[in-house]
């Protein structure tokens, strides 16, 4: 794409609104090249009055990204106002609905209906694009509203708005599906089998937008937890993950036997479709298995990195890919490049810092991880409770309890309503426990490494040499082989919580020594002085110890449930699918698995996340995917 922006026609004529697409495409290209301010400035200069369909809503999208990056109230409010304005601009360009009499007639004469493909067929190209942009802006506003309000009432209100968005996307999708019937024969004309393939009568910019909206709708619906999905299904919506991924892939030509779409013929939303695929395969894959294809993500990433070598978003993706492949050292190098690639949006640095903190835990470089958590706590605003606890946990692991205590005392007061609930609630509980136990927690950094999937993506040599050694030291302090002989130690408050946590982490570590993550790329010169069978035996023994002592747990009830989940994964990788299913069914049963659950009040820590992962594991078991 040219370094110079294309000319913008003035004065603005709404009937020629699509003439602005090349300009917005250039602005998006600048944004993805890490030249954010140049992109923002071009949009403002091209449309100072914010009246142009694509520039007004494109500028709103930039503000939406900024708001979601910072989580600052002022940024979120500014983004909401810009997206509201974008909705108004899109509405002004949409096809006017018919009168009440006309709408009533639409129930009899389909061509007069405002909810069918005939209605869309009767639109001008500008009106169709306005319909698409309206749905996009409405979706952005709903997302921002949920994040800003952070309560269930706001969520339900915005879900109703999402109904409108999904309905529009589905109508537009049906129109694309039926258009091939009337299109002249062409080498690219869709077949009845693949009706969403390019039709010569539909421009690629519109098509990529429908692929994006409809694909993401299916993807999001397919990932909703059971209770929420039941509510959404009352409105007649259901997600098809496979179909959603296929739609997102079509924008770039990433499907099986498809040719990659070249830059000259791509739609303006192609890059966003590609980024959505990367987020699913490399980030959301921590919570699901179905549809995940890391190799495909690598293809998408390689193509985009050639195009945007300094693109901060794709450098994030490269780091994430390295982490998924259990190469945290390589991930750190990409995150460093991402931080250097741009200085305009400071909040983007925080993503690099977060990922670096987790990668350092995967290398068991606790002091370095502590440094990243400290930087996040000083600047970032998404979840100061989590950042502060991360630093405190590392300090406690390093034996620096005076500093750790100061930070632990601040954690509870730093929780925010807009930062999500599970992780901040978990770290607040752990901070309270540290203070209640006279400045003591067992293996807090390693526990955090598990929660953030750093153990799963750690090199096996690090697990065997560093992490298992740390667990062994902790077990030694707890009495080790002398269990049952030191009554004074065992009567200490929290003793059995510590034993179960140590055994759980031991089981997890040995499990990944025995069976590395399926996407891990092992180093050819890796030296592991343990056989798979030995590591599997050690892991199973550790998990069984958790089940044995689980009834004695006082506070950390979550350990038993996660132990059943991880034991199920171990059994699955060992070839015992029936045993694995039994463990997963126990987690999903809702029964108190620690037997003596009298001390547990309400839900255990991270329960929703575990149910999501367990549900995904059951699906993967049915599909014979490695866990």
N, C-alpha and C positions, 0 to 999 in steps of 0.2 A: 504494500500500500504506500502511496506517495507520502513524503514527509510534509508536503504542503496540503492544507485543508482544501476541499473542493469549494467552489463558490456557492453562496447562499442567495437565492433569488429574493429580491425585495421590490415592492411591498409584498407582504405575505398574502397568498390567495389560498383559502382553505381547500378549494377544489384541486389544487396542485400540491397538497400536503406531502405526498409521497416523494416529491422532488428533494425533500430534506433528508431522506434516508442515507444517501452517500455521506452527507455531513455528519450524521449521528454515527454512522459506521466508522468514520475516521476518528471521531471522539472516543468511541469505545476502544478502538485500536490503541490510541494514545494511553488510555486508562490502563489497558492490559500490558502496555510497555513500561508501566510504573511511572508514567508522566501524568499523574492525577490532576495536578493543578492546571496543566495545559488543557486537559480534556474539559475540566470544569469551566475554565475561562472561555474556551471556544463555544461551549453551549450557552453561556451567559451573553457573550457578544453577539452570537447569531440570533438570539431570541431574548432581548432585554425585557420585553413585556410579557414573556412566558405565555404566548398565545399559539405557538406552533405545535401541532400534534406531537411530532417526534422529539423536538428539542425540549419542550416543557416536561414531557413525561420522562425523557432520558435524563434530564437534570434531576428530576425527582428520584430516579433510580439511584443516582450517585449519592444523593442525600440519605437514601434508605440504607445503602451500604455503610456510609459513615456512622449513622445512628446505631446500626447493629454491631459495628466494630467497637464503639465506645461505651454503649449502654448508659451514657450520660443522659439525664432527663432532658436537658436543653437540646441535645442532638436528636433525641428521639422525637421530641415535640416538633422541632424544625422539620424533620423528615416526614412526620405525619401531616403537617401543614402543606408541604410540597406535594405529597402524594394526593392529598385532597384536591389541591389545585389541578394536578394532573387528571384526576377523575372528572373534574369540571370541564377541562379542555377536551378530553376524549368524548365526553357527553355531547359537547357542542358540535362535534364532527360526526356523531353517530346518526344512523337513519332514524328519522322521527317516527315514533310509534303511531299507529293509526288511531282514529277516534274510538270511543267506547263502542259505538255501533260496529265499527270495522273489526274491533277485537272480538266482539261476539260473533260476527260473521265468520271469523277465522276458525271457529269450532266446526263450521260446516264446510267452508271452502279453504283447503289447506294453503293455497297461495296467499290468503289474507292473514294467516296466522303469524304471530311474531315469535313463535318458538320452534319453527321448523326450518328445514333446509331451503324451502321455497322463499322464505323471508330473506335469508342470507343471499340466495341467488339473485334476488332483486336489488341488492345493494350495489353501489358503485365500489370500485377498488378502495377508494378512500374510506368509505363507510365500513367496509369489512375490516380494514386496518384499525379504524377507530374502535370497532367492537373488540378487537384483540387487545388493543392498548388499554381500553377501559377495564377489561378483565385483569390485565397485568397490574394496573394501578390499584385496583380494588384488592387484589391479593397482597400487594405490598403494604397497603394501609392496614389490612387485617393482621398481618404478621407483626407490624410495628405496634398496633393496638394491644395485642396479646402480651408482647414483651413489656410495653410501657406500664400497663395496668397490673399485670401479674396476678389477677384473681380470676376465679371461675366465672363470675358474672360477665366479665369482659370477654373471656374465652367463648362462652356460649353466644354472646352477641356477635362476635367476629366470625364464629362458625357459620352463622346465618348469612353473613356477607360472603363467606367462602362458597356457600351453596350457589349464589349467583355466579360467582367466578367459575366454578366447576361446570355449571349448566351452560355457560357461554362457550367454554372450551369444548365441551362435548358437542354442542351444536356446530361449531366451526369444524370439528373433526369429522362429523357426519357429512358436512358439506364437501370437504375434501374427498371423503370416501366416495361420494356419489358423482363428483365432477368428472371422474375418468370416463363415465358412461357417455357423456356428451362431448368429450375432448376428441379432436381428430387423432387418428392413429399416429403413434410416434414411438421411437425406440425407447423413450423413457415413460411412455404411458403406463399407468398402473394396470396390473392384472387383477382379476377377481380375488386371487390369493393374497396379493399385496396391494390393497387399494390405497395405501398411504404413500406409495412411491410417487416421485415427482410427476405432476401433470403439467403439460406445457402451458395450460391456461392459468396457472397459479404461480405468482412470483415467489422466488425463494425466500424473501424476507418474511412474507406472510406465513409461508409454509413452516419455516424454522420456528416462528412464534407459536404456531399451533402445536408443533412437536414438543416444544419446551413446556407449554402450559398443560397440555393433555398428558404428556409423559410424567411431569412432576406430580400432577394430580393423582395419577395411578400409583406412583411410587410412594407418595405420602400416605395415601389411604391404605396401601398394603402394609405399611409399617406401624399403623396405629395399634396401641394396646387393646386387648379384648373388650374392656368395658366401654372405652371411647368409640371403638369400631362399631359396637352394637348400637350406640346412639346415632352415629353417622348413617348406618345402614337403614335406620328408620326413615331417612330421607331418600332412600333408594340408591345410595352410592356404595360402590364396592371397588376396591383397587385390584388391578391385575399387574403385578410387578414385572412379569416377563414382557408384557405388552408395553408398559411404561418405559422400560429400559430400551426396547426396540425403537420406540419413537425418538427418544433422546439420541440414540445412535444414528438415526437416519439423517439428522441435521449435518453430521460430519462424514457420513458414509462409513461408519465403523462396524456395520453388521457383517455377518458371515457372507463371504463371496461378493461383498459390495466394494465399489471403488471409492477411495477417499475423495471427498468433495474438495475441489481446488479453491484457492482463495478467491479467484475471479468470479466463481459462480455460487459462492456460499451465501447463506442468508445472514442478516445482521445479528441474529441471536444464536448463531452456530457456536461461538466461543462460550456462551453461557450454558448451552447444552453440554458442551465438552466438560466444563467445570462441574456441572451437576453430576455427570458420570464419575468424575474423579472423587467428588465428595462421597458418593455412594460406595464406590469400590474400595476407597482407601480410608475413609473416616467412619461412615456408618457400618462398615463391615465389622466393627468391634461389637456390634449388637445384633447382627444378623448374618446368616450364611447364604440363604437362597438368593441366587442371581449374582453373587459376588464373583468377579472375574478380574483378578489382579493383573493377569497378562494383558487383558484388553485395556485396562487402565494404563499400563506401561506404554502401549501403542499410542493411545490418545495423548499421553504426557510427552512422549518423544517428539511427536509432530508439533505440538504447541510450543515446546521448549526451543525447537529450531526457529520457530516464528517469533517467539517472545523470549529471547535468551536472558533478558533482565526482568522478565515479568514476575513480579513478586508472588502472584497467586500460583503460577506454575512451578516456581521454586519451592513454595510450600508443598505443592503436590509431590515434587521430586523427593523432598525430605520425608514426607509421609510414606512414599513408596519404599524408600530405603528402610524406614522403621518397620513397616509391615514385613519386609524381607529379613528382619532381624539383623540389620546393619546400622545400629545407632550411631556409630562413628561417622559413617557416610552421611547419615541424616543431619548430624550436627554441622557438617560442612555446607550442606544446602541451606540450612536455616541461617547460617552466618552470611551466606551470599544474599539471601532474601532480605536480611536486615540492612545490608549495604546497598541493595538495588535501588532503594528510594528513601528519601528523608522527608517527603511531603506529608504523608499520613503517618504520624507517629504511632497511632494505635495499631497499625499493621506490625510494628516491631513486637508488640505484645504477643502476637501469635507465635512469632519465632522464639520468643523467650519461654513461653509455655511449653512448646514442643521440645525446646532444648533442655528445660528442667526435667521433663519426662525421659528424654533420651539419656541424660546423664544418670538418672536412676537405673535405666537399663544397663548401663556400663558399670554400675555401682560406684560412680564418682560422686559421692554424697556431698562433699564440700562444694563441688561445682554446681550441683543441683541447688544447693542452698543459696548460692549466689544468684541464680536465675529467679528463684522464688522471691528473694529479697528485692530484686529489680522490679518484678511484677507488683509486689506489695507497695512499692514506692510510687508507681505511676499508674498501673492499670486499674480499671474500675469495675470490671465484670463481676468478680467475686473476691473482694479483699479478704474475706474470711478464709477462703481456700488458699490464697497466696500466702497469707500470714501463717496459717497452719503448716503449709508445705515447708516454709523456712524453719519454723519451730521444730517440726519433726526431724529435719536434717540436723539441726543443732543438737537436739536431744540424742540422736543416734551418734553424733560425734562427741558426746559427753559434755557439751557446753550448756549446762542446765540453767545457769543464771540468766543468760540471754534467752534461752528457750522459754523460761517461765514468763518473762515480760511479754513475749509474743503470744503465748497461750492465753494469758489473761485478757488479751484484746480480741480474740477470735469471735466469741459469742456476740459482742457488740458490733461486729463488722458485717453480720449477715444482712443481705438485701433481698427485697421481695422480687426483684427482676432478675436475679442471678440463677434462677432455678432453685430447687429445694433439696434434692437428694444429697449431693456432694457437700454443700454448706452445712446441712443438718448433721451429716456424718462427721465432718471435721470439728463441728462445735461439740458434739458428744465426746469425741476423743480428747479435745482440749480440756473439757470439764473433768474427764477421767484423770488426765495427767495431773491436774491441780489437786484433785481429791486424793490421789495416791502419793502425795508429797513429792511432786515433780518426778514422776516415773511413768513411763510407758514402755511396753516391750516392742522392740523392732518397729518403731513408728515409720521410718523411711521405707522399709521393705514392705510393710503393709500398704503404704501409699503407692509403692511401685506396683503392687498387685491391682489395686483399685484402678490405676491409670494404664493397665495392660503393659507395663514396662517389663515385667518378668516374662510375659508371653513373647515379647520381641527382643529379649536379651540374648546375646551370643551364648551358646551352651557352655563355653569355657568360663565365662563370667559367672554363670549360674553355679557351675560345679566348684569353681575355685573361690569365689567371693561370697555369694549369697548363701549357699548351703553351709559354708563355714560360719557365717554370722548367725544362722539359725542354730548351729551346733553349740556355739558359745552361749546363746540364750538358754538353750535346754540344759546346759551344764549349770548355769546359775539357778535353774529351777529344780535342781536335784538330779536330773538325768536318770541314770540307772538306779538311783536310790529312792525312787518314788515310793511313798508309803512308809518310809523310815523317818523322815523329818516332819513330825506332826506339827511342829511350830510353824515351819515354812508353809505347809499345806493349809494351815488354818488362816493364813494371811488373806485379807480381803482381796479378791481379784486374782488369786493364785491360779485357779482352774481356767479362768479366762485366758491368762497368759499361756498356760500349758496348751490349751486348744488352739490359740493363735499361732504359737510356735510350730505345733504339729501340722496345722493347716498350711502354713507357708512352706514347711518342709515338704509336704505332699505336693504342693504346686511346683516347687522347684525341681524335685525329682521327676515329676510328670513331664516337664518340658526338656529335661535331660534325656528321658527315654524316648519321647515323641515330640520333636520340635514342631512349631506351628507349621501347618501345611504350606504356607507361602514363604517360609524361611529359605534363604539361599545360604547353605552352609559353606564355610571356608574350607577349601580343599586340604589345607594343612592343619585342620582342627584336631586337637588331641584331647580326647575324653577318656579318662582311665576307668570307665565303668561300662559294662555291657548294658544293652537295652533291657534285658531281662532283670538284671540287678537293680537298675534304676526304677523299673516298673514295680518291683517288689518293695523297695524302700518307700515309694510313693503310696502304694496301697496300705502298707503298714501304718504310715503316718495318718492317712485319712481315717482308718479304723480306730486309731487312738482318739481322734476328734469325736467320733461317734460314741466311744466308750465313756469319755469324760464330759461330753456335752451336757448331760443333766446337771452338772455342777456349775455351769456358767451363770454368772450373776448379771452381767450387763451386755456383753458382746454376743448376743444371740445370733447375729447374722452369720457368724463363723460356721455354724453347723449346716445351715442351708447352702452356703457357698461350697462347703466341703462335699455335700451330696452332688452338687452340680459338677464340680471338678473331678470327683470320683467317677461320675457318669462319663465324662469326657475321656478319662483314662481307660475305662472299660471299653468304650467305643473304639478307641485307637488300638486296644488289645485284641479286638475282634469279637468281643462279647456284647453284641447289640442288645440282647434281651436284658442283660444286667444293667446296661447303660440306660435303657428305657425305664427300668424300675427306679433308678436314681432320679431321673428327670421327672417322672410322674410323682415321686414323693415331694419334690420341690413345688410342683404345680398344684398339689393336692390341697394346700392351705392348712394342713395339719401341723400342730406344733412338733417339729422334728427333734427338738432338744429334750423331749419327754417331760422334763420338769420345767414347764414354761410359765410357772406361776409368777416368776419375777419379771416376765416380759409384759410391757404395757403397749398395746397397739402394735403397729407394724415394726418389723426389725429394719435395721439400716440397709439402704440400697435395695429394698424389696422389689420395687417396680423394675429397676434395671435388671435384676436377676431373673424375674419372670419373663422379661422380653428376651433375654439371652437363652433361657431354658426353652421357651417356645420355639425359638429359631433352631436350637440344637435338636429338638424333636423332629422338626421338618427336615433338617440336614440328615438325620438318621434314616428317615424314610427315603431320601434321595441318594443314599450311600455316599454322601460327601464326608471328607475327612474333617474331624473336629479338633 
